[in-house]
Amino acid sequence: MSLRSEKPSVTDNPVKVVRSFPRFTLAQRWEHGILILSIMALFFTGIPQKYQNTSWSQFIISSPERLELLQQIHHLFALLLIAEAVYHVGRGLYLLVRRRLPGDIFPIPQDFKDAWQMVKYLFFITRQPPKFGKYSFEQKITYWFLFLWIGILIVSGIILWYPIQITKLLPGGVIPAAYLAHSNEAIVMAIFVVIWHFFHVHVQRLNLSIFTGSMSEEEMRQYHSLEYERLTSAETEDAAESGGSA
């Protein structure tokens, strides 16, 4: 009987490399996390104060000490939100002065065309959805809506925090107006964030780029095709220049 040694066959099994594109910086992700934390804390400590006559609110605020603690927590996270807003606006102004502020987040006429194209696509009038750059018109709506509403909350909250000092400068009617604006806008913003932003971005699409900082090539092609084309064409041009200079 002859013994024959056989080499094991080696089959090619290449590992598929998933390419990703940078989307948000670490600072932007920290800002988003602070914004989520502060808004949630402000909402859950503010709602019981708005509906003090309800049974569930009286269960939470069952004593003056609990009410004072709730207000202290509310004020603490209000300061955190104000600090975040000041940093965000200050950094934007700094980049604007240095001529380094990207213009991707600002509305342009193309956004209105994209919105109309999306309406026609949703009603099956056209087969092609709009193509987006770094930010779609939906993302711009979300950003500027929150920017405006957070500004209203901060201004009205400061008025309610220091009513005596404010009424020395402004008429007394500004206090109830600030109360209505502060409490109602908080509810509107919470509904908008949960129904529009959270569901549309994190549930429907499972877009986690604001947490990971990057987006896969497939997602870039599908949701930000113009930005994908711009980035890949820039890479091609850089490669051609480096090859020509070699």
C-alpha positions as YAML, in Angstrom:
chain: A
units: angstrom
residues:
- id: 1
  name: MET
  ca: [0.00, 0.00, 0.00]
- id: 2
  name: SER
  ca: [1.45, 3.32, -1.03]
- id: 3
  name: LEU
  ca: [1.09, 6.43, 1.00]
- id: 4
  name: ARG
  ca: [0.50, 9.62, -0.92]
- id: 5
  name: SER
  ca: [0.71, 12.99, 0.75]
- id: 6
  name: GLU
  ca: [-1.63, 15.61, -0.65]
- id: 7
  name: LYS
  ca: [-1.39, 19.30, -0.02]
- id: 8
  name: PRO
  ca: [-4.58, 20.80, 1.23]
- id: 9
  name: SER
  ca: [-6.31, 22.93, -1.36]
- id: 10
  name: VAL
  ca: [-6.38, 26.61, -0.61]
- id: 11
  name: THR
  ca: [-9.52, 28.42, -1.69]
- id: 12
  name: ASP
  ca: [-9.60, 32.13, -2.12]
- id: 13
  name: ASN
  ca: [-11.90, 33.74, 0.40]
- id: 14
  name: PRO
  ca: [-11.34, 37.48, 0.15]
- id: 15
  name: VAL
  ca: [-12.55, 39.59, 3.00]
- id: 16
  name: LYS
  ca: [-14.95, 42.27, 1.88]
- id: 17
  name: VAL
  ca: [-13.81, 45.66, 3.08]
- id: 18
  name: VAL
  ca: [-16.64, 48.03, 3.90]
- id: 19
  name: ARG
  ca: [-15.61, 51.55, 3.01]
- id: 20
  name: SER
  ca: [-16.82, 54.44, 5.10]
- id: 21
  name: PHE
  ca: [-16.77, 58.20, 4.74]
- id: 22
  name: PRO
  ca: [-16.24, 60.70, 7.57]
- id: 23
  name: ARG
  ca: [-19.47, 62.46, 8.42]
- id: 24
  name: PHE
  ca: [-19.23, 64.21, 11.79]
- id: 25
  name: THR
  ca: [-16.25, 65.25, 13.87]
- id: 26
  name: LEU
  ca: [-15.78, 64.20, 17.48]
- id: 27
  name: ALA
  ca: [-16.72, 67.71, 18.64]
- id: 28
  name: GLN
  ca: [-19.97, 67.60, 16.67]
- id: 29
  name: ARG
  ca: [-20.84, 64.23, 18.16]
- id: 30
  name: TRP
  ca: [-20.19, 65.53, 21.67]
- id: 31
  name: GLU
  ca: [-22.42, 68.51, 20.94]
- id: 32
  name: HIS
  ca: [-25.20, 66.20, 19.77]
- id: 33
  name: GLY
  ca: [-24.89, 64.08, 22.91]
- id: 34
  name: ILE
  ca: [-25.01, 67.12, 25.20]
- id: 35
  name: LEU
  ca: [-28.02, 68.42, 23.28]
- id: 36
  name: ILE
  ca: [-29.90, 65.13, 23.68]
- id: 37
  name: LEU
  ca: [-29.09, 64.91, 27.38]
- id: 38
  name: SER
  ca: [-30.06, 68.48, 28.19]
- id: 39
  name: ILE
  ca: [-33.29, 68.47, 26.16]
- id: 40
  name: MET
  ca: [-34.47, 65.19, 27.69]
- id: 41
  name: ALA
  ca: [-33.68, 66.36, 31.24]
- id: 42
  name: LEU
  ca: [-35.36, 69.73, 30.67]
- id: 43
  name: PHE
  ca: [-38.46, 68.07, 29.22]
- id: 44
  name: PHE
  ca: [-38.93, 65.53, 32.01]
- id: 45
  name: THR
  ca: [-38.33, 68.12, 34.74]
- id: 46
  name: GLY
  ca: [-40.43, 70.80, 33.04]
- id: 47
  name: ILE
  ca: [-43.58, 68.85, 32.18]
- id: 48
  name: PRO
  ca: [-44.53, 68.13, 35.84]
- id: 49
  name: GLN
  ca: [-44.22, 71.86, 36.56]
- id: 50
  name: LYS
  ca: [-46.44, 72.75, 33.59]
- id: 51
  name: TYR
  ca: [-49.21, 70.34, 34.65]
- id: 52
  name: GLN
  ca: [-49.05, 70.82, 38.41]
- id: 53
  name: ASN
  ca: [-52.80, 70.24, 38.87]
- id: 54
  name: THR
  ca: [-52.77, 66.71, 37.49]
- id: 55
  name: SER
  ca: [-52.61, 63.69, 39.77]
- id: 56
  name: TRP
  ca: [-49.42, 62.28, 38.27]
- id: 57
  name: SER
  ca: [-47.68, 65.63, 38.61]
- id: 58
  name: GLN
  ca: [-48.76, 66.01, 42.23]
- id: 59
  name: PHE
  ca: [-47.39, 62.52, 42.87]
- id: 60
  name: ILE
  ca: [-43.99, 63.67, 41.59]
- id: 61
  name: ILE
  ca: [-44.12, 67.09, 43.26]
- id: 62
  name: SER
  ca: [-45.57, 65.96, 46.58]
- id: 63
  name: SER
  ca: [-43.72, 68.49, 48.71]
- id: 64
  name: PRO
  ca: [-42.03, 71.91, 48.41]
- id: 65
  name: GLU
  ca: [-38.68, 70.18, 48.76]
- id: 66
  name: ARG
  ca: [-39.35, 67.97, 45.73]
- id: 67
  name: LEU
  ca: [-40.48, 70.97, 43.70]
- id: 68
  name: GLU
  ca: [-37.33, 72.85, 44.63]
- id: 69
  name: LEU
  ca: [-35.18, 69.84, 43.70]
- id: 70
  name: LEU
  ca: [-36.96, 69.53, 40.36]
- id: 71
  name: GLN
  ca: [-36.40, 73.22, 39.65]
- id: 72
  name: GLN
  ca: [-32.73, 72.96, 40.57]
- id: 73
  name: ILE
  ca: [-32.24, 70.05, 38.17]
- id: 74
  name: HIS
  ca: [-34.12, 71.99, 35.50]
- id: 75
  name: HIS
  ca: [-31.92, 75.04, 35.99]
- id: 76
  name: LEU
  ca: [-28.75, 72.95, 35.96]
- id: 77
  name: PHE
  ca: [-29.50, 71.44, 32.58]
- id: 78
  name: ALA
  ca: [-30.72, 74.83, 31.35]
- id: 79
  name: LEU
  ca: [-27.23, 76.16, 32.04]
- id: 80
  name: LEU
  ca: [-25.78, 73.19, 30.17]
- id: 81
  name: LEU
  ca: [-28.01, 73.92, 27.17]
- id: 82
  name: ILE
  ca: [-27.09, 77.62, 27.25]
- id: 83
  name: ALA
  ca: [-23.39, 76.73, 27.37]
- id: 84
  name: GLU
  ca: [-23.83, 74.40, 24.40]
- id: 85
  name: ALA
  ca: [-25.71, 77.09, 22.44]
- id: 86
  name: VAL
  ca: [-23.07, 79.73, 23.20]
- id: 87
  name: TYR
  ca: [-20.29, 77.36, 22.15]
- id: 88
  name: HIS
  ca: [-22.09, 76.38, 18.94]
- id: 89
  name: VAL
  ca: [-22.84, 79.96, 17.89]
- id: 90
  name: GLY
  ca: [-19.43, 81.20, 19.02]
- id: 91
  name: ARG
  ca: [-17.60, 78.53, 17.05]
- id: 92
  name: GLY
  ca: [-19.72, 79.30, 14.00]
- id: 93
  name: LEU
  ca: [-18.90, 82.99, 14.21]
- id: 94
  name: TYR
  ca: [-15.21, 82.20, 14.67]
- id: 95
  name: LEU
  ca: [-15.18, 80.01, 11.56]
- id: 96
  name: LEU
  ca: [-17.15, 82.67, 9.67]
- id: 97
  name: VAL
  ca: [-14.59, 85.36, 10.53]
- id: 98
  name: ARG
  ca: [-11.76, 83.02, 9.50]
- id: 99
  name: ARG
  ca: [-13.66, 82.23, 6.26]
- id: 100
  name: ARG
  ca: [-13.67, 78.55, 7.15]
- id: 101
  name: LEU
  ca: [-17.38, 78.05, 7.83]
- id: 102
  name: PRO
  ca: [-18.82, 75.38, 5.48]
- id: 103
  name: GLY
  ca: [-21.97, 76.49, 3.73]
- id: 104
  name: ASP
  ca: [-23.53, 73.01, 3.44]
- id: 105
  name: ILE
  ca: [-26.08, 73.56, 6.23]
- id: 106
  name: PHE
  ca: [-27.44, 76.85, 4.88]
- id: 107
  name: PRO
  ca: [-30.63, 76.74, 2.78]
- id: 108
  name: ILE
  ca: [-30.22, 77.31, -0.95]
- id: 109
  name: PRO
  ca: [-32.77, 77.53, -3.81]
- id: 110
  name: GLN
  ca: [-31.99, 73.92, -4.74]
- id: 111
  name: ASP
  ca: [-33.53, 72.78, -1.43]
- id: 112
  name: PHE
  ca: [-36.96, 74.02, -2.55]
- id: 113
  name: LYS
  ca: [-36.56, 72.16, -5.84]
- id: 114
  name: ASP
  ca: [-35.54, 69.01, -3.93]
- id: 115
  name: ALA
  ca: [-38.57, 69.33, -1.65]
- id: 116
  name: TRP
  ca: [-40.89, 69.59, -4.65]
- id: 117
  name: GLN
  ca: [-39.11, 66.65, -6.30]
- id: 118
  name: MET
  ca: [-39.63, 64.61, -3.12]
- id: 119
  name: VAL
  ca: [-43.34, 65.46, -3.06]
- id: 120
  name: LYS
  ca: [-43.70, 64.27, -6.67]
- id: 121
  name: TYR
  ca: [-41.75, 61.12, -5.84]
- id: 122
  name: LEU
  ca: [-43.93, 60.30, -2.82]
- id: 123
  name: PHE
  ca: [-47.09, 60.76, -4.91]
- id: 124
  name: PHE
  ca: [-45.69, 58.54, -7.71]
- id: 125
  name: ILE
  ca: [-45.59, 61.44, -10.16]
- id: 126
  name: THR
  ca: [-41.93, 60.79, -10.86]
- id: 127
  name: ARG
  ca: [-39.77, 57.71, -10.42]
- id: 128
  name: GLN
  ca: [-36.61, 59.46, -9.34]
- id: 129
  name: PRO
  ca: [-36.16, 60.90, -5.83]
- id: 130
  name: PRO
  ca: [-33.97, 63.99, -5.48]
- id: 131
  name: LYS
  ca: [-30.22, 63.66, -5.09]
- id: 132
  name: PHE
  ca: [-28.65, 65.27, -2.04]
- id: 133
  name: GLY
  ca: [-25.28, 66.67, -1.13]
- id: 134
  name: LYS
  ca: [-23.85, 66.56, 2.36]
- id: 135
  name: TYR
  ca: [-27.20, 67.57, 3.91]
- id: 136
  name: SER
  ca: [-30.68, 67.07, 2.51]
- id: 137
  name: PHE
  ca: [-33.42, 69.67, 2.77]
- id: 138
  name: GLU
  ca: [-35.00, 67.55, 5.55]
- id: 139
  name: GLN
  ca: [-31.82, 67.71, 7.62]
- id: 140
  name: LYS
  ca: [-31.59, 71.46, 7.08]
- id: 141
  name: ILE
  ca: [-35.20, 71.87, 8.25]
- id: 142
  name: THR
  ca: [-34.39, 69.89, 11.38]
- id: 143
  name: TYR
  ca: [-31.27, 71.92, 12.15]
- id: 144
  name: TRP
  ca: [-32.82, 75.35, 11.69]
- id: 145
  name: PHE
  ca: [-36.04, 74.37, 13.44]
- id: 146
  name: LEU
  ca: [-34.09, 73.29, 16.52]
- id: 147
  name: PHE
  ca: [-31.82, 76.32, 16.26]
- id: 148
  name: LEU
  ca: [-34.82, 78.69, 16.33]
- id: 149
  name: TRP
  ca: [-36.79, 76.82, 18.98]
- id: 150
  name: ILE
  ca: [-33.85, 76.40, 21.33]
- id: 151
  name: GLY
  ca: [-33.27, 80.14, 21.07]
- id: 152
  name: ILE
  ca: [-36.90, 80.78, 22.05]
- id: 153
  name: LEU
  ca: [-36.63, 78.36, 24.97]
- id: 154
  name: ILE
  ca: [-33.44, 79.99, 26.25]
- id: 155
  name: VAL
  ca: [-34.76, 83.55, 26.05]
- id: 156
  name: SER
  ca: [-38.15, 82.71, 27.59]
- id: 157
  name: GLY
  ca: [-36.49, 80.55, 30.25]
- id: 158
  name: ILE
  ca: [-34.19, 83.36, 31.35]
- id: 159
  name: ILE
  ca: [-37.21, 85.68, 31.62]
- id: 160
  name: LEU
  ca: [-39.01, 83.17, 33.84]
- id: 161
  name: TRP
  ca: [-35.84, 82.57, 35.88]
- id: 162
  name: TYR
  ca: [-35.38, 86.26, 36.69]
- id: 163
  name: PRO
  ca: [-38.87, 87.79, 36.48]
- id: 164
  name: ILE
  ca: [-38.22, 90.68, 38.90]
- id: 165
  name: GLN
  ca: [-35.10, 91.86, 37.13]
- id: 166
  name: ILE
  ca: [-36.72, 91.49, 33.70]
- id: 167
  name: THR
  ca: [-39.84, 93.48, 34.63]
- id: 168
  name: LYS
  ca: [-37.62, 96.39, 35.64]
- id: 169
  name: LEU
  ca: [-36.66, 96.65, 31.99]
- id: 170
  name: LEU
  ca: [-39.73, 95.28, 30.19]
- id: 171
  name: PRO
  ca: [-43.52, 95.45, 30.76]
- id: 172
  name: GLY
  ca: [-45.05, 92.93, 33.17]
- id: 173
  name: GLY
  ca: [-46.97, 91.22, 30.36]
- id: 174
  name: VAL
  ca: [-43.74, 89.70, 29.14]
- id: 175
  name: ILE
  ca: [-43.84, 87.16, 32.00]
- id: 176
  name: PRO
  ca: [-47.07, 85.30, 31.03]
- id: 177
  name: ALA
  ca: [-46.04, 85.56, 27.37]
- id: 178
  name: ALA
  ca: [-42.69, 83.95, 28.21]
- id: 179
  name: TYR
  ca: [-44.46, 81.22, 30.20]
- id: 180
  name: LEU
  ca: [-46.73, 80.33, 27.28]
- id: 181
  name: ALA
  ca: [-43.84, 80.41, 24.81]
- id: 182
  name: HIS
  ca: [-41.55, 78.38, 27.05]
- id: 183
  name: SER
  ca: [-43.95, 75.59, 27.98]
- id: 184
  name: ASN
  ca: [-45.74, 75.26, 24.64]
- id: 185
  name: GLU
  ca: [-42.63, 75.44, 22.50]
- id: 186
  name: ALA
  ca: [-41.02, 72.76, 24.64]
- id: 187
  name: ILE
  ca: [-43.87, 70.38, 23.83]
- id: 188
  name: VAL
  ca: [-43.78, 71.27, 20.13]
- id: 189
  name: MET
  ca: [-40.04, 70.66, 20.01]
- id: 190
  name: ALA
  ca: [-40.35, 67.34, 21.84]
- id: 191
  name: ILE
  ca: [-43.03, 66.15, 19.39]
- id: 192
  name: PHE
  ca: [-40.92, 67.29, 16.45]
- id: 193
  name: VAL
  ca: [-37.79, 65.55, 17.72]
- id: 194
  name: VAL
  ca: [-39.55, 62.25, 18.49]
- id: 195
  name: ILE
  ca: [-41.89, 62.02, 15.49]
- id: 196
  name: TRP
  ca: [-39.83, 63.70, 12.78]
- id: 197
  name: HIS
  ca: [-36.16, 63.55, 13.66]
- id: 198
  name: PHE
  ca: [-35.75, 60.40, 15.76]
- id: 199
  name: PHE
  ca: [-38.11, 58.20, 13.78]
- id: 200
  name: HIS
  ca: [-37.12, 59.53, 10.37]
- id: 201
  name: VAL
  ca: [-33.36, 59.31, 10.97]
- id: 202
  name: HIS
  ca: [-32.69, 56.63, 13.58]
- id: 203
  name: VAL
  ca: [-35.67, 54.27, 13.17]
- id: 204
  name: GLN
  ca: [-36.66, 54.40, 9.53]
- id: 205
  name: ARG
  ca: [-33.10, 54.58, 8.16]
- id: 206
  name: LEU
  ca: [-31.09, 53.46, 11.20]
- id: 207
  name: ASN
  ca: [-28.68, 56.31, 10.52]
- id: 208
  name: LEU
  ca: [-26.13, 56.21, 13.34]
- id: 209
  name: SER
  ca: [-23.52, 58.46, 11.75]
- id: 210
  name: ILE
  ca: [-24.00, 61.15, 14.42]
- id: 211
  name: PHE
  ca: [-22.81, 58.57, 16.97]
- id: 212
  name: THR
  ca: [-20.16, 56.74, 14.93]
- id: 213
  name: GLY
  ca: [-18.92, 59.76, 13.01]
- id: 214
  name: SER
  ca: [-18.93, 57.98, 9.64]
- id: 215
  name: MET
  ca: [-21.30, 56.61, 7.01]
- id: 216
  name: SER
  ca: [-20.92, 53.54, 4.85]
- id: 217
  name: GLU
  ca: [-20.34, 53.79, 1.12]
- id: 218
  name: GLU
  ca: [-23.73, 52.22, 0.41]
- id: 219
  name: GLU
  ca: [-25.53, 54.80, 2.54]
- id: 220
  name: MET
  ca: [-23.58, 57.61, 0.94]
- id: 221
  name: ARG
  ca: [-24.56, 56.41, -2.53]
- id: 222
  name: GLN
  ca: [-28.22, 56.08, -1.57]
- id: 223
  name: TYR
  ca: [-28.84, 59.15, 0.57]
- id: 224
  name: HIS
  ca: [-26.04, 61.60, -0.31]
- id: 225
  name: SER
  ca: [-25.15, 60.69, -3.87]
- id: 226
  name: LEU
  ca: [-23.97, 64.18, -4.85]
- id: 227
  name: GLU
  ca: [-21.62, 64.32, -1.87]
- id: 228
  name: TYR
  ca: [-20.39, 60.81, -2.69]
- id: 229
  name: GLU
  ca: [-19.68, 61.82, -6.28]
- id: 230
  name: ARG
  ca: [-17.85, 64.93, -5.11]
- id: 231
  name: LEU
  ca: [-15.65, 63.01, -2.67]
- id: 232
  name: THR
  ca: [-14.82, 60.17, -5.04]
- id: 233
  name: SER
  ca: [-14.07, 62.53, -7.93]
- id: 234
  name: ALA
  ca: [-11.76, 64.52, -5.68]
- id: 235
  name: GLU
  ca: [-9.95, 61.29, -4.76]
- id: 236
  name: THR
  ca: [-9.61, 60.41, -8.44]
- id: 237
  name: GLU
  ca: [-8.17, 63.83, -9.24]
- id: 238
  name: ASP
  ca: [-5.71, 63.59, -6.34]
- id: 239
  name: ALA
  ca: [-4.60, 60.15, -7.47]
- id: 240
  name: ALA
  ca: [-4.13, 61.36, -11.04]
- id: 241
  name: GLU
  ca: [-2.07, 64.35, -9.88]
- id: 242
  name: SER
  ca: [0.13, 62.22, -7.65]
- id: 243
  name: GLY
  ca: [0.62, 59.70, -10.45]
- id: 244
  name: GLY
  ca: [1.50, 62.41, -12.95]
- id: 245
  name: SER
  ca: [4.04, 64.01, -10.63]
- id: 246
  name: ALA
  ca: [5.75, 60.69, -9.91]
...
